[in-house]
Amino acid sequence: MSSGSRRESMAETRRLQVRGRYQNIPGIIDFVNEAALAAGLGEDEAFHCQLSVDEACTNIIEHAYGAEDAGRIEVACEIEPGIITVRIVDYGQPFDPGAVPEPVDTNELDQIEPGGIGLHLMRKLMDEVNFEFGDAHNTLTMIKRRAGAPQIVDTPEAIQLEQRDGVSIVTPQARMDAAFAPVLERVLLALIEAGSVSLVVEMKEVPYISSPGLKALVTAWRSAREHGGDLLLCSLSERVRGVFEVIGFTRIFEIVEDCADAVSALRGRQARA
């Protein structure tokens, strides 16, 4: 599996489509804010996303369409641990972002031109801002990452990642022994550092676990809780669960039968936090 396909498997995409009216912008902002928080961004970073999207949608109504209710605005938020990608599509007139001048750095009010301030804010507040213009539609792509988060949480072939409702589901597909445990531990800790502190380790594809595997899980569980989250286990085989029972780790870990139930439990804790 390529790194690109791994990113697709761990991403969750949320979509919204509205008419290009000023009164619809607050709803778009709320939609993007919820997605940013679900990606594990901080409140300030989510605010930067809100403001950038506000400016983008205002520009679409004023410049691409030239009036209210002249076309639709489509918003897609791709959520990954510690990163959100916002794509905004309109069907109006394209423009040349390179022709928009930077605001003049001056204390003289009569030298300040209001044009271009929105685009300047977007470029300052977001990590990446890219425009694509076609014959039929225009696409603005903006990316915001949590401070300190890696751009991509690289994963080996034997680990599958999925992002569901703000919860990272990690599915190892190997023996959790001395050879594999350090790899899994690095992935789990990278996710936590990226802001994804609610994790489910789905162990349906794990046929065997030894002490290094148990240590990796304990280390990640402790780190998640220190960051205000939690790590749950689900779908253990009888043999693997027996190892947890023998060592007494069923008193440490919350073990859930079904992955959906584990995600629901963590979502409930997020809502109460």
Secondary structure, 3 states (H helix, E strand, C coil): CCHHHHHHHHCEEEEEEEECCHHHHHHHHHHHHHHHHHCCCCHHHHHHHHHHHHHHHHHHHHHHCCCCCCCEEEEEEEEECCEEEEEEEECCCCCCHHHCCCCCCCCCHHHCCCCCHHHHHHHHHCCEEEEEECCCCEEEEEEEECCCCCCCCCCCCCEEEEEECCEEEEEECCCECCCCHHHHHHHHHHHHHCCCCEEEEECCCCCCECHHHHHHHHHHHHHHHHCCCEEEEECCCHHHHHHHHHHCHHHCCCEECCHHHHHHHHHHHHHHC
